[in-house]
Amino acid sequence: MKNNETPTSLIIIFGATGDLAKRKLFPSLYKLYEKGRLTDRFAVIGVARRSISNDEFQESIQESVKSAAGKEEHVQEFASHFYYHSHDVTDSDSYSALKKLASELDDHYGLNGNRIFYLAMAPEFFGTIALHLKKDGLTEVDGFKRLVIEKPFGHDLDSAKELNNQIRTAFQEDEIYRIDHYLGKAMVQNIEVIRFANAIFEPLWNNRYISNIQVTSSEILGVEERGRYYEKSGALRDMVQNHMLQMVSLLAMEPPIKLNTKEIRSEKVRVLRALRPIEGEDVHNFFVRGQYGEGEINGEHLRGYRQEPMVEEDSNTETFVAGKLLIDNFRWAGVPIYIRTGKRMGTKSTKIVIQFKDIPMNLYYQTEKTLNPNLLVIHIQPEEGITLHLNAKKAGENMDATPVKLNFSNKESDGINTPEAYEKLLYDCMRGDATNFTHWDEVALSWSFTDKISAVWEKTKENFPNYPSGTTGPKKADELLEKDGFFWWPITDLEVTNC
């Protein structure tokens, strides 16, 4: 096997006719195949309720790849490795037929008994499928077996524990790959490199030099057709419990002994354990929730959340969350980490802003103007890159300081490969690298933190809607930082001017 090839395996995708499989999984597998990271010794079984033929399924694979990748080279050859199985997830006879097909493909392609079960369907079926896979013999293999699960992993801590107990009857913890697609993004993974491979940052990465950290993930889209799901979830469960806390744990973790799965996960868990619990009346002081109303984006009138399909007319579900996190350890004591995430905001953007403390004495001043703070901005999406905001001498004879930006962009750099998050995560799963997947301890601690906030919000009726579509969120989110003497840095590209 070449170094960049993945081990041969049979991938069984439950929910193969769904949107996730068509938009993300099939194109990502094709890219791996095109790059030679998948050999011809692989096969995929698409599992779903719908009754379609193998030929129809393979045609849909080709359409999916052509639509996403815009390429036709080797697409038919790639699609020939895909097989379809019409399936009832509650019926053992259906699993017996699936087992027979899996064994045939294992022999045909020489897959050495390696199997990946990918659950790309409604989470209420996760436990049922895992129990049947064990009961009906699909996990009895000669090679490795791995279970890949999409979020959400439970609805709260209790349901997450119940689901985990069901899954653990069939799979060990090191065989369970809980996907958080944010962890597959190149710039999220780059947080570790920025911190641990640069002597100018790691010595400053603490409460002596950093005044605050801001993590923002904003979306232009509303809930669209996901109203039924979102009514049960809300932004706290949909974004904060997983994506936002995962980014915070990477930013705040201690340097691991080694850059391997076990050590990195261990340090992330320590961060989540050190998170100060926010409960009771403190929730109102540390967290703000919002729900979008009608508004405009690019001249287009947009309806409010309560007018979306399958949403209650008086819904109390939040589509925006802003919060102040505190980590009670020596490194971060006293440094606020602000998070915000919302739908129907003015810009689609995910970025991290690390604001460094002011110097003790400002020698460079003009009238009443002060120096701009030094900022390190990590751009995650839609652009990928890093911006360092510094102060430099202004042109001319005077010694006045002016802000300058040092930029690095993946898009502008030749030879930089920035694969789609799912391509990276699928590749890692096939190779058995679980570093960028979520461990059960992380899931449990995250739910434990957010459950306390949910408990307060569910008892309190909020005055929604409280921010128009196309804006940066409710006014209370700004007040959250103003109390500490800070303000949110812009969601769009930061243009720092003298304060």
N, C-alpha and C positions, 0 to 999 in steps of 0.2 A: 504494500500500500504506500502511495506517495504521502509525504508529510501533510499536505493540505487536503487529503481525502478524508471523508468521514467513514467510520465503520459501516459495513453493510447492515441493513436493517429493514424490517417490515414496519411501515407506519400505518396505523389504523386510525382514521380520523372520524370520530363520531360527530355528526352535524355537517357532513361533507357537501350538502346542498345549500348551506347557509351563507350569509354575507361574509363572515370572517374568513371562511375557507376560500371563497372566490376572490376576495380582494387582497388577502394577505398571505395565506398559507400556500396556495398553489403557485402564485408568482414567486414567492420566496424560495420554494423548493426548486423551481425552474432556474433561478439565478445561481443556486448552488450547483445544479447540474451543468449549467452553461460554463461555470468557472472551473469545472472538474473536481469540485469538492464532493460530488455524488458520483459514484461509479455506476456502471450499468447494472450492478448487483444491488438493486433496491426495488421495492414495490410498495404501492400505496393502496389500501382498501378504503374506499369511501363508504361510510355507513350513514344511512338516514332512513326515515320512514317512507319517503317517496318511492314509487315503483318505476324505475327507469332501467334501460339496458346498459350494458358495458359500453357499447358504441356511443350512446347518448351521453353518458358520463364523460367519456374521453373527449367528445366534441366540446362539452362545457369546459373541460380543462384547457383545451386549446384556445377557446374564446377568452377565458379568464386571463391566460398568459399574454395573449396578443393585446388585449385591452390594457393590461397593467404595464407590461414591459415594452409594448410596441415592436416586438420582434417575432419572427416566424422561423428562425433558424433552429432546426432540431426539435421544434415544438411537437410535431407528430410522433417522433421517436420518444420524446419525453413522456407524452401522454399515454403511450402504449404500456407504460409501467403501472397504470392506474386501473383499478377494478372496483366494481360497485356491488354493494350488498344491501338489499332492502331489509330493514331491521326493526324489531320491536324491542326496546330496551328493557322491558319487563318480562320477556318470554325466553325461557331457557332453551327452547327448541331453536330459536333464532340465533342464540349464542353458539349452539352446537354446529349449525350451518356455517357460522362465521369461523369457528375453530377449524372446520374441515377446509374451508377456502384458504385460511392462513397457513395451514400445514402444506397444502399443495403449492402455494406460492413460495414458501420457505424452501421446499425441495427444488422447485423450478429455477429459482434465482440463486440458490446456494447462500441463504441469508444467515446460516449458523444459529438459528433460533433466537435472533435478536429482535425484540419487539418494542415499539413505542406506541402507546395508546394516547391519542390526543383528543381531549374532550372539549370540542368547540361548539357547545350547545348550552341550553338553559341549565343553570347551576343546580336546580332541584333534582336533576337526574344524576349528578356526579356520584353520590353515594350508592345509588341503585346500580349504576354501571360497574363501579368498582367491586361491589359485592358479587355481581354476576360473573365478572371476569375471573374471580377466584373460584366461585362455586362451580362454574361450567368449564373450568380447565384451561382457559386461555392464557393464564399466567404460568402454566407448567411448561417452561421452555428451557432449552439447553444453554441459550445465551443470556444476554441481559434483558430485563424488562423495565420500562420506565413509563410513568403516568404523567402527562402534561395537562395542567388544569388552568383554564382561564379564570380571571376574577369575575364576580366577587367570590371570595372564599368565605362563605357564610354571610349572615346578615348582622350578626353581633357576635360577642365572644361565645355565648352558649351554643348557638347554631354552628359556629366554626369548630368548636370542640366536638360536637356531634358528628359533623362531616368528617373531621380528621380521624375520629375513631373508626368510622366506616371504611375510609380509605386505607387506614393502617392495617385492616384485616387482610388486605390483598397486597399491599406494597409497604416496604420499609421506608423510613424517612429519606434515606439517600436515593431512593428510586422515585420520589415525588418531586416534580418540577412545577412549582406554582409560578405562572408567568405574570410578570409585571412588565409590560412592553416598554415602559420608561427606562427600565434597566438595560434594555437592548440598544438604546440610543447612544450614538458615539460620544456625544459630549457629556452625558451622564457618566459613562465609563471613564471619560477623560478627567473627571474630578480627582480620581486617585492619582493619575499621572501628574496633574497640575500640582497637587499637594506634595506628593512623595518623591518627585523627580526634580524638584526645583528648590535649591537652597534659599532663594529669595522669598519663598512663600511659607514653607513649613515652620521656620522659626517665628514667624509673625502670626501664625494661625492659632490665636488664643485671645483671652480676654484682656491682655495687656496692650494689644495693638488693634483689635477689631472692635468697633463700636456697635455694629449690628449687621445682621444678614437678612436679606429679603429674597424669598422664593415665590415667584409668580408663575401661574399657569392660567392663561386666559384664552377663551374661545369665542369666536364670532357666532358660531352655530348655537341654536337653541336645542331643546330636547328632541325636536323633530318627531319621529314616530316612536320614540322610546318612553313615552309618557307613563305607560303602565309600570315599566321598570323603575323609572325615576321617582315616581310617587312613593315607592317602597325604599328607595335608596337615598336620594338627595346628594348634594355635593360633598357633604361630610363623609359619607360612606363610599361614594363613587370615586372621589379623588384624594381626600385627605388621609383616610385610613391606609391607603396603599401608596400611590404615587408620591404625594407630598412628603409623607414621613420617611419613605425610602430615600428621597433626595436629601432630606435633613440628616439622616443617619450616615450617609456617605460624606457629607460635609463636616460632620462633627466627630466622626470616629477617630480613635487613636491610631497611630501607625501600627499595622499588623506585623507580627513577627515575620511572616512570609506572605507573599501575594498569592495565596491559594484559597480555595473555597472555604475551608474550615476556619482559617484565621480571620478572613475578611468578615464572614458571617458573625463570628464571635464578637468582633469589635462593634459591628452594627447593633447587635443585641445589647451590648453594654450601653450604647447611647440611648436606646429605647427604654432601658431600665432606669436611666438617669433622668428621663423626662419628668419634669414636675407635674403631678396630676392636677388637672383643672376640673373642679367639681363644685357643686352647689352654687352659691351666689358668685363665686369667682368666674364662672363661665361667662356671665354678662360683662365682666371687666376685661377678660382676656380674649373673648371670641365674639365675632360679629357675623350674622347671617343675613342673606339678602335673597330676593326673588325678583326676576326681571319683569318689568311691565312693558307696555307698548313703547315703541321708539323707532328710530331711523338709523340705518347703516347704508352709507353710499346712496342716499336719496330714496332708499326702499323702505316703505312702511312695514314694520314688523309687529306681530301680535305679542301679547304678553304670555307668560308661562301658563296662566290660568285659562287661556284660550286655546292652548295646545290640545291635540287629540288625546283622549284617555287621561286627562288631568282634572281633578276635582275643581269645582267653581270657586271654592273657598280654601284651596290647598294651602297647607302650612309648611310645604316642602321647600327647602332652601336650594337655590341654584347658584349661590355665591357663599363662600366662606372666607373670612379673614381671621387670623389668629396670631397671638403672641405666645411663643414657646420659650420655656426656660429649661436649660439643662444643668442640673445640680451636680457638677463635678469641678475639679480644679481648673480644667482647661477653659470651661465656658461659663463659670459662675458670673452672673451679672450681665451677660451678653444676650439681648433679646434676638430671637430668630422669628421673623415675621413671615407668615405664609398667607397667600391669597389665591383663590381659584374661583372662576366663575364662567357661566355661559352668557351668551349674547352681550359680550363686552365689545369694545370698539376695535380691538386688534387680536389676532391669533398669535400668541407668543408664550413661550416658556423660557424663563431666564432666571439666573441667580445673580444677585448683586451683593458682593462683600464690601462693606464700607469700613475703611480703616479710620482710626481715631485721628483727630487733629493733632498737629505738632504742638508742643507746649507753648511756643511763643511765635507769633506771626511777625517775621521781619520784613516781609514783602507785602506792603499794603499801599493803597491809594485811596484817599479820603476815608470812607467808612466801609469799604469793601473788604471782605475776608477771603482767605484762600479757599479754593474748592477742596473737598475731601478727596483722598485717593480712593478709587474704586476698582475692584476687579469684577468684571461682568462676564459670566459664562452663558453664552447664548445656546440654547438647546434646540428650539424649533421656533419658526420654520427655518431660519438660518442657523448654521452651526459655527461657533467660533468663540473667540476670547477677545475682550477689550480691556486694556489697562488704562485708566484715567490718571494722568500725572499733571504736575504743574511744571512749566518751563519758562525760561526768560522770554518776554515779549520782544518782538523786533524793535530796534531803536536803541537810544543811548541810555534810557532809564532802566532800572533794575526791577521793573514790574513783572509779576508772574502772570502767566496766562495758561488756561487748561489745554492740554494736548492729549490725543488718544493714540495708543498703540494697538493696532488691530491684527488679529489672525483669523482667517476664515477658511474653513474646509473647502468651500465651494470655489474659492479662488486659488487653491493650491493644487498644482499638478501632481498627479500620482497618488493623491490621498483617496483611499477607498472608504466611503461612508455608507455601508450597506443599510438597507431597511432594517428596522429593529427586529422584525420577525425572522428575517434571514439570519441575523446574528444569533438569535436565541435558538432557532431550530438547529443551527450548526453546532452550538454549544451542547444542546441536549443530545444530539447524536454522538458527540464525542465524550459525553459523560461529565461535562464541566458545568456544575451547578452554581458557580459563583454569582451569576447574574439572575438567579431565581431566588424566590423568597422562602426562607426556612420557617418551619412551624413556630418557632419561638418568636420570630419577628411578627408573624401574623397575630399571634395571641397577645403580644404586648401592644401592638397597634390597636387592636380591638378594645383592649382594656382601657387605653387612653381615650379613644373616641366615644366609647359607650357612656362614659360619665358626662360627656357633653350632650350626647343624644338624649339622655335621660332628662336633662333640664329643659332642652328645647321642646321635647314632646309634651311637656306639661304646660308650656307657655305658648299662647297664641300671639304670633308676631303680626305687626301691621304691614302686611304685604299687599301689593308690590312696593318695593322701596328703592328701586333704581330703574331708570329707563333703559331699554335695549340700546346698545351702541355707546354706553358710557363705561366708566371704570369701576362701577359698583356703588354701594350706598355710602352716604356721607359719614356714617359712623365708622367705616373702615379707615377713613382719613384721620378721624379723631382718635382712633386707637393708637396711632403713632404719634400724633401731636402731643398726647399726654406725656410721652417720653422725650419730647423735643426733636423728633424725627419726622420725616415725610416719605411717602412712597416715591421711589424713583420711577420715571415714566415707563410704561409698558413698551412703547415704541423705542427706537434707537435713542440712547441717552445722549442728549446734548447738554453738557454741563456748562453753565455760564456762571460768572462771578455772582455770588449770592448778595 
